């Protein structure tokens, strides 16, 4: 069948799964209540919750609030008789010393924490020291056989410190045949790079920060990778003695020391002929840790299916943020209003829409509020590795991480467009809303790998991560981009990410909430099992 006919056939078949009227929201009455989103968002983003950091007083308040609201909706506890799933974790409060870079014998220079470098230890131990560790520039720090790429080929990094670049070679060359061109792959993410360096036996790994390639400015590194961090008590992944980020200026210092005449270091690294370069320096750093072993919690509520209750549509949103941190303009509470009190509020409004429907779905619908997303997607990782509901029986995942806060949009932007048949279902409903669908216009930022749906995708479950907001319904694309850029520059992972009722036009949040509700409802009332595309690196296990 020609591709166009195949796509049309697929969209028509998807639209018939629990077919909604042409204008579903109008026919059914308002599916998503903006007042509900506003109420939950104002509560969870308030100073009372202290930034919702796991292991804090704010966690207890958040968990109690979610349980109370889900119980009031009549939704059943999702983990036996409990709404909670224990997530064993360790809190590591790092106290890193200044970094000494050894030069020629008897000479050194100092890098100050927060200014030139941010370091921490991934290991749950009281102290880690790396001394006189030879520094080497290892390009992108990638081993990707499917792309014919190995930055560690012939390089023994045991006992050494590797300095590597963020993102992929394709980002720097804009060569569409290199990796995925400008679109970031998982190899471009810091999580992969630290894991690979640890697998290779490095003592330490330092990622060079560059705002465009990383997708966020240096202050996000400062706020997110310093102080208290959380990790799973035992997730089986390799851990570095010391991991960290260095500023672009600090990297240039190293390059000048290694070869004052050389230019084009990044361009060389983006070539398949690249060979690692000794930096003629040594790395010296000690990180002292205060450790706390405890449990955080995912919250799970379920609406049992009436016909196939052992098949599950799982919605996710992370309830956590980063708590209290360094004061900015006198404010030290990182409220995380958009990230992700807003997504939590939107998911609660979707749960309310399901609970109010007189006819319950054929399949079960699960509402999963996960912990520690900000620390490394740990809550969803734990759930996927310890699923309450079998992944083989999980039809799909629908993830929410931040609402559209600027009003109704003409677009529906699907992050990871092209991975699975979830795209066609979302496209059909977006069309009913009068919207067009597009892929992520900022693929270099790797958003597909930066939220909880990614763990479900790794576990084989097709996932949808979509929202509007790149083209405002009346003010256009330029206005929407200005709002996005302003958030990243001034509010992302900053105390300024705050909310008070009436601050944001919630029409876009309602619009997206209705779409995500309808995607789940059609899956829950139908028999479809969305499949992965052959071009995707993911697949059913």
Residue pairs with C-beta under 8 A, 6 or more apart in sequence:
1 9
7 424
10 421
10 424
11 424
11 427
11 428
13 528
14 421
14 424
14 425
14 428
14 522
14 528
15 428
15 522
16 526
17 425
17 522
17 523
17 525
17 526
17 527
17 528
18 361
18 521
18 522
18 523
18 524
18 525
18 526
19 522
20 27
20 28
20 429
20 432
20 518
20 521
20 522
21 27
21 28
22 432
23 432
24 31
24 429
24 432
24 514
24 518
25 31
25 32
25 433
25 514
30 510
31 353
31 513
31 514
31 517
31 518
32 346
32 349
32 350
32 353
32 509
32 510
32 513
32 514
32 517
33 349
33 352
33 510
34 506
34 507
34 509
34 510
36 345
36 348
36 349
36 352
37 342
37 345
37 346
37 348
37 349
37 403
37 506
37 509
37 510
37 513
38 345
38 501
38 502
38 506
39 345
40 69
40 341
40 344
40 345
40 348
40 349
41 337
41 341
41 342
41 345
41 499
42 499
42 500
42 501
43 49
43 65
44 52
44 62
44 65
44 319
44 341
44 344
44 345
45 335
45 336
45 337
45 341
45 342
45 498
45 499
46 335
47 333
47 335
48 61
49 58
49 61
49 62
49 335
50 56
50 57
50 58
50 61
50 323
50 324
50 333
51 58
51 321
51 322
51 323
51 324
51 325
51 333
51 334
51 335
51 336
52 58
52 59
52 62
52 319
52 320
52 321
52 323
52 336
52 341
53 59
53 228
53 320
53 321
53 322
53 323
53 324
54 89
54 91
54 230
54 296
54 320
54 371
54 372
54 375
55 89
55 91
55 230
55 292
55 294
55 296
56 323
56 324
58 323
59 296
59 297
59 320
59 371
62 319
62 320
63 84
63 297
63 299
63 319
66 83
66 299
66 319
66 344
66 348
66 369
67 83
67 84
67 299
69 348
70 83
70 299
70 301
70 348
70 351
70 367
71 83
73 301
73 351
73 352
73 355
74 355
75 301
75 302
75 303
75 351
75 355
75 367
76 301
76 302
76 303
76 304
77 83
77 300
77 301
77 302
78 85
78 299
78 300
78 301
78 302
78 366
78 367
78 368
78 388
79 85
79 300
79 388
83 299
83 300
83 301
84 297
84 298
84 299
84 300
85 297
85 298
85 299
85 300
85 382
85 383
85 386
85 388
86 295
86 297
87 232
87 295
87 296
87 297
87 298
87 371
87 372
87 378
87 379
87 382
88 232
88 233
88 234
88 293
88 295
89 230
89 231
89 232
89 233
89 293
89 294
89 295
89 296
89 372
89 378
90 124
90 230
90 231
90 232
90 233
90 291
90 292
90 293
90 294
91 228
91 229
91 230
91 291
91 292
91 293
91 294
92 120
92 121
92 124
92 228
92 229
92 230
92 231
92 289
92 290
92 291
93 227
93 228
93 229
93 289
93 290
93 291
93 292
94 119
94 120
94 121
94 226
94 227
94 228
94 229
94 287
94 288
94 289
95 287
95 288
95 289
95 290
96 113
96 118
96 119
96 120
96 226
96 285
96 286
96 287
96 288
97 113
97 285
97 286
97 287
97 288
98 110
98 111
98 112
98 113
99 110
99 111
99 112
99 113
99 116
99 117
99 119
99 283
99 284
99 285
100 108
100 109
100 110
100 111
100 284
100 285
101 108
101 109
101 110
101 111
101 135
101 254
101 281
101 282
101 283
101 284
102 108
102 132
102 281
102 282
102 283
102 284
103 109
103 257
103 280
103 281
108 284
109 253
111 117
111 246
111 250
113 119
113 226
114 222
114 226
115 247
116 246
116 247
116 249
116 250
117 206
117 244
117 245
117 246
117 247
117 250
118 221
118 222
118 225
118 226
118 244
118 245
119 204
119 206
119 242
119 243
119 244
119 285
119 287
120 225
120 226
120 229
120 242
120 243
120 244
120 287
121 128
121 240
121 241
121 242
121 243
121 287
121 289
122 194
122 198
122 231
122 239
122 240
122 241
122 243
123 239
123 240
123 241
124 231
124 233
124 289
124 291
124 293
125 289
125 291
126 288
126 289
126 290
126 291
127 286
127 287
127 288
127 289
128 241
128 242
128 286
128 287
128 289
129 285
129 286
129 287
130 161
130 203
130 204
130 241
130 242
130 283
130 284
130 285
130 286
131 284
132 282
132 284
133 159
133 160
133 161
133 203
133 204
133 282
133 283
133 284
134 159
134 160
134 161
134 278
134 282
134 283
135 160
135 161
135 162
135 163
135 254
135 278
135 279
135 281
135 282
135 283
136 155
136 157
136 160
136 161
136 162
136 163
136 276
136 277
136 278
136 279
137 162
137 163
137 164
137 254
137 255
137 258
137 265
137 269
137 276
137 277
137 278
137 279
138 151
138 152
138 155
138 157
138 162
138 163
138 164
138 197
138 276
139 151
139 164
139 165
139 269
139 274
139 276
140 149
140 151
140 164
140 165
140 167
140 168
140 169
140 187
140 188
140 193
140 269
140 270
141 151
141 152
141 162
141 164
141 165
141 193
141 196
141 197
141 205
142 149
142 150
142 151
142 168
142 169
142 187
142 192
142 193
142 196
143 149
143 150
143 151
143 152
143 196
144 150
144 179
144 185
144 187
147 178
147 179
147 187
148 272
149 169
149 179
149 272
151 164
151 269
151 274
151 276
152 196
152 200
152 276
154 275
155 200
155 276
156 201
157 197
157 200
157 201
157 202
158 200
158 201
158 202
158 203
159 201
159 203
160 202
160 203
161 202
161 203
161 204
161 205
161 206
161 242
161 282
161 283
162 197
162 200
162 202
162 204
162 205
162 206
163 205
163 206
163 208
163 246
163 251
163 254
163 279
164 193
164 197
164 205
164 206
164 207
164 208
165 172
165 207
165 208
165 210
165 213
165 266
165 269
166 188
166 190
166 193
166 207
166 208
166 209
166 210
166 213
166 214
167 184
167 188
167 213
167 214
167 444
167 446
168 178
168 179
168 180
168 184
168 185
168 187
168 188
169 175
169 178
169 179
169 269
169 270
169 271
170 176
170 178
170 179
170 180
170 181
170 182
170 183
171 182
171 184
171 188
171 213
171 444
172 213
172 266
172 267
172 269
172 270
173 270
174 181
174 182
175 181
176 182
178 270
179 185
179 187
179 188
180 443
182 443
182 444
183 443
183 444
184 215
184 443
184 444
184 445
184 446
184 448
184 449
185 446
186 192
186 446
186 449
186 537
187 193
188 446
189 446
189 449
189 450
190 207
190 214
190 245
191 376
191 449
193 205
193 207
194 205
194 207
194 240
194 243
195 237
195 238
197 205
197 240
197 243
198 205
198 237
198 238
198 239
198 240
199 238
202 240
203 240
203 241
203 242
203 283
204 240
204 241
204 242
204 243
204 244
204 283
204 285
205 240
205 242
205 243
205 244
206 243
206 244
206 245
206 246
206 283
207 244
207 245
207 246
208 245
208 246
208 248
208 251
209 218
209 221
209 245
209 246
209 247
209 248
210 248
211 217
211 218
212 444
213 444
214 220
214 221
215 442
215 444
215 445
215 446
215 447
216 445
216 488
216 492
216 493
217 488
217 489
218 247
219 493
219 494
220 492
220 493
221 245
222 326
223 322
223 325
223 326
223 334
223 493
223 494
224 322
224 374
224 493
225 244
225 245
227 325
228 323
229 375
230 296
230 372
230 375
230 376
230 378
231 375
231 376
231 378
232 378
232 381
232 382
233 293
235 378
235 381
235 382
235 385
242 285
242 287
254 279
254 281
255 262
255 265
255 279
257 279
257 280
257 281
258 277
258 278
258 279
258 280
258 281
259 277
265 277
268 274
296 371
296 372
296 379
297 371
298 368
298 369
298 370
298 371
298 379
298 382
298 383
299 319
299 368
299 369
300 366
300 367
300 368
300 369
300 388
301 351
301 366
301 367
302 364
302 365
302 366
302 367
303 351
303 354
303 355
303 360
303 361
303 364
303 365
303 366
303 367
304 360
304 364
305 311
305 360
305 361
305 362
305 363
305 364
305 365
305 524
306 360
306 361
306 362
307 362
307 363
308 362
308 363
308 364
309 363
309 364
310 364
310 393
311 363
311 364
311 393
311 395
312 363
312 364
312 365
312 366
312 389
312 393
312 394
312 395
313 361
313 363
313 364
313 365
313 366
313 394
313 395
313 396
313 398
313 520
313 523
313 524
314 366
314 368
314 389
314 394
314 396
314 397
314 398
314 456
314 461
315 347
315 350
315 351
315 365
315 366
315 367
315 368
315 397
315 398
315 399
315 400
315 516
315 520
316 347
316 368
316 369
316 370
316 380
316 397
316 398
316 399
316 400
316 452
316 453
316 456
317 340
317 343
317 344
317 346
317 347
317 368
317 369
317 370
317 399
317 400
317 401
317 452
318 340
318 343
318 344
318 369
318 370
318 371
318 372
318 373
318 374
318 379
318 380
318 401
318 451
318 452
319 340
319 344
319 369
319 370
319 371
320 336
320 340
320 370
320 371
320 372
320 373
320 374
320 375
320 379
321 334
321 335
321 336
321 339
321 340
321 341
321 374
322 334
322 336
322 374
322 493
323 334
324 332
324 333
324 334
325 332
325 334
325 495
326 332
327 495
328 494
328 495
328 496
329 495
329 496
331 495
331 496
332 495
333 495
334 493
334 494
334 495
334 497
335 341
335 495
335 497
335 498
335 499
336 374
336 497
337 497
337 498
337 499
338 402
338 403
338 405
338 487
338 491
338 497
338 499
339 374
339 401
339 402
339 492
339 493
339 497
340 373
340 400
340 401
340 402
341 499
342 402
342 403
342 405
342 499
342 509
343 400
343 401
343 402
343 403
344 369
345 403
346 400
346 403
346 509
346 512
346 513
346 516
347 367
347 369
347 400
349 513
350 367
350 513
350 516
350 517
350 520
351 367
353 513
353 517
354 361
354 365
354 517
354 520
354 521
361 521
361 524
361 525
362 524
362 525
362 526
363 395
363 523
363 524
363 525
364 389
364 524
365 520
365 524
366 389
368 380
368 383
370 379
370 380
370 383
370 452
371 378
371 379
372 378
372 379
373 379
373 380
373 401
373 451
373 452
374 493
377 451
377 452
377 454
377 455
379 452
380 452
380 453
380 454
380 455
380 456
381 455
383 455
384 391
384 455
384 456
384 458
384 459
387 394
387 459
391 456
391 459
391 460
391 461
391 541
392 540
392 541
394 456
394 461
395 523
395 524
395 528
395 529
395 530
396 422
396 461
396 462
396 463
396 464
396 520
396 523
396 530
397 453
397 456
397 457
397 461
397 462
397 463
397 464
398 453
398 463
398 464
398 516
398 519
398 520
399 451
399 452
399 453
399 456
399 463
399 464
399 465
400 467
400 516
401 451
401 452
401 465
402 467
403 467
403 506
403 508
403 509
403 512
403 513
404 467
404 468
404 469
404 508
404 509
404 511
404 512
405 469
405 483
405 504
405 505
405 506
405 508
405 509
406 469
406 472
406 479
406 480
406 483
406 504
406 505
406 508
407 472
407 473
407 474
407 475
407 505
407 507
407 508
408 468
408 472
408 473
408 507
408 508
408 511
409 435
409 468
409 469
409 470
409 471
409 472
409 473
409 480
409 508
409 511
410 434
410 435
410 436
410 468
410 471
410 472
410 473
411 435
411 436
411 437
411 438
411 468
411 469
411 470
411 471
412 426
412 427
412 430
412 433
412 435
412 436
412 437
412 438
412 466
412 467
412 468
412 512
412 515
413 437
413 438
413 439
413 440
413 441
413 466
413 467
413 468
413 469
413 470
414 423
414 426
414 437
414 438
414 439
414 440
414 464
414 465
414 466
415 439
415 440
415 447
415 448
415 465
415 466
416 440
416 448
416 453
416 457
416 463
416 465
417 423
417 437
417 438
417 439
417 440
418 439
418 533
418 535
418 536
419 448
419 457
419 462
419 463
419 532
419 533
419 536
419 538
420 462
420 463
420 530
420 531
420 532
420 533
420 536
420 538
421 462
421 528
421 530
421 531
421 532
421 533
422 462
422 463
422 464
422 519
422 530
423 437
423 464
425 464
425 519
425 522
425 523
425 528
425 530
426 437
426 464
426 466
426 515
426 519
427 437
429 515
429 518
429 519
429 522
430 436
430 437
430 515
433 511
433 514
433 515
435 468
435 511
438 470
440 447
440 448
441 470
447 465
448 454
448 465
451 465
453 463
453 464
453 465
454 463
456 463
457 463
457 538
458 538
459 541
460 538
460 539
460 540
460 541
462 530
462 531
462 532
462 538
464 516
464 519
466 512
466 515
466 516
467 508
467 512
468 508
468 511
468 512
469 480
469 483
469 484
469 508
470 477
470 480
470 481
470 484
471 477
471 480
472 479
472 480
473 507
487 497
490 496
491 497
522 528
523 530
531 540
532 538
532 539
532 540
